[in-house]
């Protein structure tokens, strides 16, 4: 009887070990958040954040048990027009100081297909935290990246945010309150 109990306990431990999420670190050189908004009905203006850090705890066997955490320096925002970047960092919008972050921490994952999921999480921006849902696609997972030979994954996601939800609504509704967000990230197992 002792052997059966011991074998059962070992089997449970082994199963738990196999199902444990694995840590992947974001590749800052291949991860971006791109946003677009309507400018007075004349154009669609684009900006991006890049060079940020984060981790994905990825459970390949049970993706719903995965999680993601990202920290983006506010001052990494780039729109292609220096005066606009400076305006966004001013008191009209972020009132940003060195070290200010936009953060996202997942709170739940609903798997919707073989490579798709809705990732719910807390987005903190401009000192305000709101729940958001990222419509997510896993682009690829490999055991050996062709250039660095490490396990690697890639995801894309979209969402829509309202600037006014984060007290960034200057000039709304003339400049659209809604901001379309597209996210593309790569992450690899730490060396």
N, C-alpha and C positions, 0 to 999 in steps of 0.2 A: 504493500500500500504506500509506504514512504517513497518508493521509486516512482510510482505513478504520480504522486503529488509533486515530487521534485521535477519529473519530466514535464508535467503540465505547467509548472511555474517557469521552467526554462523556455518552454514554447511560447508562453505569454510574453516573457521578456524579449525573446528574439523577435516576435511579431511586432512588439512595440518599438524595438530598435530599428526595424526595417521601415516602419511607417513614420519615423520621426522626420520632421521638416529639416531640410538642408539649407544652410546659409549661403546666399549669393550676395555679393557686393555690387552696387551699381557701377558701371563703367562711365565715368563722367565725360569721357571724350565721345561717347556715342549715346548719350541720353539728353533729350531736350523736351521742354514744355513749350509749345507754340500756341499763341493766342491770337485771335482775330476779333475785330469789332467794327461796326459800321460807323463811319465818320460823316455825320450830317447828311447821309444819303448819297454822298458823292463818291465815296470809295470804301474799300475794306482795308483797314490798317492792320498790320501784323507786327508782332513782337515775340520774343522768346526768352526763356531762361535756360541756361546751360551750365555745365561744370559743377553740378550739385552732387550730394552724397546721399546714400541710402542703402538699405538692406531689404532683401526679400527672403523670407523663410518659406521655402517652397516644398510642399509635400506632394510628390508626384503621384503617390497612391491615392491620397484623399485631398485633392486641391482645395476643398473648402476649409481645410485646416491650415492653409498657408496664411501668410501675413506680409505686409509691406510697410516700411517706414522711410520717409524721405524728408530731407531738410535742404531748402533752396535759399541761398543768399538773395535777399530782395535786390541788392545792388548789382546782381549779375544780369538783371534785365537789360535786353538790348532790342531796340526797335529800328536801328538803322539811321536814326536822326538824333544827334547828340542833344539838341535842345529839347526834344520830346522826352528823352531819357531823363534829363535833369528835371523837367517838369513833373514827371511821374514820381521822382524821389522827393519832390517838394511837399510842403504842408498841404497843397491842394489835393494830394493823393496819399502817398505812403508816409511822408515826413520821415524818410528812411535815414537811419544812421548805420555806420559800419557794424556788422554783426547781426542786424535784423534778419529774421528768417521767415520764410513761408514753409509750413510743415504739413505733412499728410501722414496720418497713422490709420491703417485699416482697422475696422471694427467687425467686419464680417464679409464673407465671400459666398455668393450664390453662383454655383456652376450652372451655366445655361446651355452648354454644348460641349463637344469633344475638346475644343480649344478656346472656349469663350466663357466669360464669367462677368457678373456684376460685383464690383468691389466697392463696398460701402466703407466710408472712413470719415475721420474728423480732419477738416482742412482748417488750419489756423493761418490767417493772413491779416495784416494790419491790426494785430492784437485781438481779433475776433475769430471764434471757432464756430464752424457750421458743418453739419453733415453733408457729404456729397457722395454721388454714386458715379463710379468710373465704368463705362462700358468697355470691357477689356477683351483683347485677343492675344493668345500666346502665339507669337509668330514662329518660334522655333526653339527647340531644346536639343542640345547635342552633348555627348559625353566628352568630346575633344574639339575645342575651337581650332579651326585650321591654322591659326597663326600662333596661338600660345599654348595649345594642347591641354587646356583646362575645361572642365564642364562649364557650359554657357547657356543662357536663356535670353530670349528677347520678347518684349511685349509692346503692344500699342493700345492706347485707350483714348476715349473721348468723353467729354462732359460739357455742360453749359453752366456758367456761373453768372450771378447777378452782381454787378459792382456795388450796388447799394446795400447788399447783404453784408458787405465788408467795409462799409463807410468809405468807399472809393468812387462815389457816384457823381463827382463833379461833372457838370454839363449834361447830365442825363435829363430827359430822354433824347436830347438832340444828338449827342454822341451815345450810341446804344448802351443801355444798361446791361444787356446780355452780351457775354463774352464767350465765344466758342473756344474750347481748349482741346488740343491734340497732344498726346503724350507718346513718345517713343523712347523706350529704354532697352539697354542691354545690361546684363549682369553676369558675373562669373564667380565661381568658387574661389575663395581666398587662396593665395599661394601658401 
